[in-house]
Amino acid sequence: MRRILTLLLIVVGLALMVIGYLSSAPWGATSVADSNPAFVGAPSLFLIGVVTLLLSALVYELLPSRDDDRVE
C-alpha cells in the first residue's frame, strides 16, 4: 500500500510541477511586459508540486510495510 501511495504522490507532484512550470514560463515573450504567467497561481502550483514530491519520501518512511519476514 505504501508503494502505491508513494508512486501516486510522485506522479501527482511531477504533474503539478510540469503544469506549473509550463504555465509560468514566458513562452514566446518578446518583452518583459509580456512575460506574465498564463494564470496567477502557476508559480504556486509548481511549489506545491515540489512539496508533494518531497512528501512522498515521508509517506514511504512513515507508513508500515507488509513484510512477512520482520524481526520482532
Secondary structure, DSSP 8 states (H G I E B T S, - for coil): -HHHHHHHHHHHHHHHHHHHHHHHS-TT--SGGG---SSTTHHHHHHHHHHHHHHHHHHHHHS----TT---
